[in-house]
Amino acid sequence: MDLLHIAVLALVQGITEFLPISSSGHLILVPQLTEWPDQGLIIDVAVHVGTLGAVVIYFWRDLWAMAVGLLRALGGRRDAGARTAANVVIASIPLVIAGFALNYFLPQGIRSMEVIAWATIGFGIVLWLTDRLGMTLRRVEHLRISDAVVIGLAQCLALIPGTSRSGITMSAARMLGMERQDAARFSMLMSIPAILGAGVLKGTELVAMGDQDLTVSAILATALAFVSALISIALLMAWLRRSTFTPFVIYRIILGVILLGFVYGWWTA
């Protein structure tokens, strides 16, 4: 892979991973809308690992509170940090099961532009509805185990490219009455085990392949995605302090319609 190809993939991933517009869908579209070859799932996971580093850095205070909370829980004292850690783990279990199943039956995932287009539009509308109808009364610390299960099951839908892992988990959180910033916060904390699991799974495959060029490309893509994701997270959290998800919904619908035009040949008629 050349440097420009790697840089574009890393920027696309870093910018879109935590925005509710589907980073996986955008990554799949890069080779379909350019003359570049499909980068494959290993590079996709590499840039996801870069964004994992960004979310760990940005939310280090939350992670520290969760770690301290777990230690206190071992001593019989449960606090907000321990509850958040437990909810993140519980919410991650459905995706772990679904992810392993998908990797077994479809190791290259679903990489169809038609699927991306319809999922982009459909789950964009879901985001708009839940954001419009959801209350803004609850924070991450208020989540119950049943809420974590609901959000975790919703996250499984993100295995469909175009759905958006952050978008569908934020939709579920908003449906449960969470404030927008907290919906985004919990979604990003949930991304840590989700991305870590995928990274370990595909990382072992990369080591087994022994492809030095692919390994160098993966490391570079990871680093570039880290920088762009850190900036993207900060901008999203600042935006949600004063506004809604509507601009992202509009973008999704426009993008979905454009992609359907390519799929069904509307633009060549």
C-alpha positions as CSV (number, residue, x, y, z in Angstrom):
1,M,0.0,0.0,0.0
2,D,1.3,3.5,-0.8
3,L,1.5,6.3,1.7
4,L,-1.5,8.3,0.3
5,H,-3.7,5.2,0.4
6,I,-2.8,4.6,4.1
7,A,-3.2,8.2,5.0
8,V,-6.7,8.4,3.5
9,L,-7.9,5.3,5.2
10,A,-6.5,6.5,8.6
11,L,-8.1,9.9,8.2
12,V,-11.5,8.4,7.2
13,Q,-11.4,6.1,10.2
14,G,-10.2,8.6,12.6
15,I,-12.8,11.2,11.7
16,T,-15.8,8.8,11.3
17,E,-15.2,6.2,14.1
18,F,-16.9,8.1,16.9
19,L,-19.3,10.2,14.7
20,P,-22.6,8.4,14.2
21,I,-22.0,7.9,10.5
22,S,-20.3,4.4,10.3
23,S,-16.6,4.3,10.0
24,S,-16.7,0.7,8.6
25,G,-19.0,1.7,5.9
26,H,-16.8,4.6,4.9
27,L,-13.7,2.3,4.9
28,I,-15.4,-0.2,2.6
29,L,-16.4,2.7,0.3
30,V,-12.8,4.0,-0.2
31,P,-11.8,1.2,-2.7
32,Q,-15.2,1.1,-4.2
33,L,-15.2,4.8,-5.1
34,T,-11.5,5.0,-6.1
35,E,-9.1,2.9,-8.1
36,W,-7.3,1.6,-5.0
37,P,-7.6,-2.1,-4.2
38,D,-9.7,-3.2,-1.2
39,Q,-7.4,-2.8,1.8
40,G,-8.9,-5.8,3.6
41,L,-10.2,-6.3,7.0
42,I,-6.7,-6.4,8.7
43,I,-6.0,-2.7,7.7
44,D,-9.6,-1.8,8.7
45,V,-8.9,-3.3,12.2
46,A,-5.5,-1.5,12.4
47,V,-7.0,1.9,11.9
48,H,-9.7,0.9,14.5
49,V,-6.9,0.2,17.0
50,G,-5.5,3.7,16.4
51,T,-8.9,5.1,17.4
52,L,-8.8,2.9,20.5
53,G,-5.7,4.7,21.6
54,A,-7.5,8.0,21.1
55,V,-10.5,7.1,23.2
56,V,-8.3,5.7,26.0
57,I,-6.3,9.0,26.1
58,Y,-9.5,11.2,26.0
59,F,-11.4,9.3,28.6
60,W,-8.5,8.4,30.9
61,R,-10.3,9.9,33.9
62,D,-13.3,7.7,33.3
63,L,-11.1,4.7,32.9
64,W,-9.2,5.5,36.0
65,A,-12.4,5.8,38.0
66,M,-13.6,2.5,36.6
67,A,-10.3,0.8,37.6
68,V,-10.4,2.3,41.1
69,G,-14.0,1.4,41.4
70,L,-13.3,-2.3,40.5
71,L,-10.6,-2.4,43.2
72,R,-13.0,-1.0,45.7
73,A,-15.6,-3.5,44.7
74,L,-13.3,-6.3,45.5
75,G,-13.3,-4.9,49.0
76,G,-17.1,-4.9,49.1
77,R,-17.6,-1.2,48.3
78,R,-19.4,-0.4,45.0
79,D,-19.2,3.1,43.6
80,A,-20.2,4.8,40.3
81,G,-16.9,3.8,38.7
82,A,-17.5,0.1,39.5
83,R,-21.0,0.3,38.1
84,T,-19.9,1.9,34.9
85,A,-17.1,-0.7,34.5
86,A,-19.7,-3.5,35.0
87,N,-22.1,-2.0,32.6
88,V,-19.4,-1.6,29.9
89,V,-18.5,-5.3,30.3
90,I,-22.1,-6.5,30.2
91,A,-22.9,-4.3,27.2
92,S,-19.9,-5.8,25.4
93,I,-20.8,-9.5,25.8
94,P,-23.4,-9.6,23.0
95,L,-21.0,-8.1,20.4
96,V,-18.2,-10.5,21.4
97,I,-20.5,-13.5,20.7
98,A,-21.9,-12.0,17.5
99,G,-18.4,-10.9,16.3
100,F,-16.8,-14.3,16.7
101,A,-19.8,-15.9,14.9
102,L,-19.5,-13.4,12.0
103,N,-15.7,-13.9,11.8
104,Y,-16.2,-17.7,11.6
105,F,-18.9,-17.7,8.9
106,L,-17.9,-14.5,7.1
107,P,-14.2,-13.8,7.9
108,Q,-14.1,-10.9,5.4
109,G,-17.3,-9.4,6.8
110,I,-20.0,-7.8,4.7
111,R,-18.6,-5.4,2.1
112,S,-21.6,-4.5,-0.1
113,M,-22.3,-0.9,-1.2
114,E,-26.0,-1.7,-1.4
115,V,-26.1,-2.9,2.2
116,I,-24.1,0.2,3.3
117,A,-26.4,2.5,1.5
118,W,-29.7,1.2,3.0
119,A,-28.2,0.8,6.5
120,T,-26.8,4.4,6.3
121,I,-30.3,5.7,5.6
122,G,-32.3,3.4,7.8
123,F,-30.2,3.7,10.9
124,G,-29.8,7.4,10.3
125,I,-33.6,7.7,10.6
126,V,-33.5,5.6,13.8
127,L,-30.9,8.0,15.2
128,W,-33.1,11.0,14.4
129,L,-36.2,9.4,16.0
130,T,-34.5,8.4,19.2
131,D,-32.7,11.7,19.5
132,R,-36.0,13.6,19.0
133,L,-38.2,11.4,21.2
134,G,-35.6,10.5,23.9
135,M,-35.6,12.3,27.2
136,T,-32.5,14.0,28.5
137,L,-32.7,12.9,32.2
138,R,-30.0,10.3,32.8
139,R,-26.3,10.1,32.9
140,V,-23.8,7.2,32.5
141,E,-23.8,6.7,36.3
142,H,-27.6,6.1,36.2
143,L,-27.5,3.1,33.9
144,R,-28.9,-0.2,35.1
145,I,-27.8,-3.7,34.1
146,S,-30.9,-4.0,31.9
147,D,-30.0,-0.8,30.1
148,A,-26.5,-2.1,29.4
149,V,-28.0,-5.3,28.0
150,V,-30.3,-3.3,25.6
151,I,-27.4,-1.1,24.4
152,G,-25.2,-4.1,24.0
153,L,-27.7,-5.9,21.9
154,A,-28.1,-2.8,19.8
155,Q,-24.4,-2.7,19.3
156,C,-24.5,-6.1,17.5
157,L,-26.3,-4.4,14.6
158,A,-23.1,-2.5,13.9
159,L,-21.7,-5.6,12.3
160,I,-23.8,-4.5,9.4
161,P,-21.6,-2.0,7.6
162,G,-23.3,1.4,7.3
163,T,-25.1,1.0,10.7
164,S,-22.4,2.8,12.8
165,R,-21.4,1.3,16.1
166,S,-21.4,4.7,17.7
167,G,-24.7,5.7,16.0
168,I,-26.7,2.6,17.0
169,T,-25.4,2.6,20.6
170,M,-26.1,6.3,21.0
171,S,-29.6,5.7,19.5
172,A,-30.2,3.0,22.1
173,A,-28.9,5.2,24.9
174,R,-31.0,8.2,23.8
175,M,-34.1,5.9,23.7
176,L,-33.3,5.0,27.3
177,G,-33.3,8.7,28.3
178,M,-29.6,9.5,28.4
179,E,-28.3,12.9,27.8
180,R,-26.5,13.3,24.4
181,Q,-23.0,13.8,25.8
182,D,-23.4,10.8,28.1
183,A,-24.8,8.7,25.3
184,A,-21.7,9.5,23.4
185,R,-19.5,9.0,26.4
186,F,-20.9,5.5,27.2
187,S,-20.7,4.6,23.5
188,M,-17.0,5.5,23.3
189,L,-16.3,3.6,26.5
190,M,-18.0,0.6,25.0
191,S,-15.8,0.9,21.9
192,I,-12.7,-0.1,24.0
193,P,-13.5,-3.8,24.5
194,A,-15.1,-4.0,21.0
195,I,-12.1,-2.6,19.2
196,L,-9.6,-4.4,21.5
197,G,-11.3,-7.8,20.7
198,A,-11.2,-7.2,17.0
199,G,-7.6,-6.0,17.2
200,V,-6.4,-9.1,19.0
201,L,-8.3,-11.4,16.7
202,K,-6.9,-9.8,13.5
203,G,-3.6,-9.0,15.0
204,T,-2.9,-12.7,15.6
205,E,-3.8,-13.3,12.0
206,L,-1.3,-10.6,10.9
207,V,1.5,-12.1,12.9
208,A,0.8,-15.6,11.6
209,M,0.9,-14.3,8.0
210,G,4.4,-12.9,8.5
211,D,3.8,-10.2,5.8
212,Q,6.3,-7.5,6.7
213,D,4.9,-4.9,4.2
214,L,1.4,-5.3,5.5
215,T,2.6,-5.1,9.1
216,V,4.4,-1.7,8.4
217,S,1.3,-0.4,6.6
218,A,-0.9,-1.5,9.6
219,I,1.4,0.3,12.1
220,L,1.5,3.5,10.1
221,A,-2.3,3.4,9.6
222,T,-2.8,2.9,13.4
223,A,-0.7,6.0,14.2
224,L,-2.4,8.3,11.8
225,A,-5.8,7.1,12.8
226,F,-5.0,7.8,16.5
227,V,-4.2,11.5,15.8
228,S,-7.3,12.2,13.7
229,A,-9.6,10.3,16.1
230,L,-8.4,12.3,19.1
231,I,-9.3,15.5,17.3
232,S,-12.7,14.1,16.2
233,I,-13.7,13.0,19.7
234,A,-12.9,16.4,21.1
235,L,-15.0,18.2,18.4
236,L,-17.9,15.8,18.8
237,M,-18.1,16.2,22.6
238,A,-18.0,20.0,22.2
239,W,-20.7,19.9,19.6
240,L,-23.1,17.7,21.7
241,R,-22.8,20.2,24.6
242,R,-25.0,22.6,22.6
243,S,-26.6,20.7,19.7
244,T,-28.3,17.6,18.4
245,F,-27.5,14.6,16.2
246,T,-29.5,16.1,13.3
247,P,-26.6,17.2,11.1
248,F,-25.2,13.6,11.2
249,V,-28.7,12.3,10.2
250,I,-28.9,14.7,7.2
251,Y,-25.4,13.6,6.1
252,R,-26.3,9.9,6.4
253,I,-29.4,10.3,4.3
254,I,-27.6,12.4,1.6
255,L,-24.7,9.8,1.5
256,G,-27.1,6.9,1.4
257,V,-29.1,8.3,-1.5
258,I,-25.9,9.0,-3.5
259,L,-24.7,5.5,-2.9
260,L,-28.1,4.0,-4.0
261,G,-27.7,6.1,-7.1
262,F,-24.4,4.3,-7.9
263,V,-25.8,0.9,-7.0
264,Y,-29.0,1.2,-9.1
265,G,-27.4,3.3,-11.9
266,W,-29.4,6.5,-11.4
267,W,-26.5,8.7,-12.1
268,T,-25.7,7.1,-15.4
269,A,-29.3,7.2,-16.8
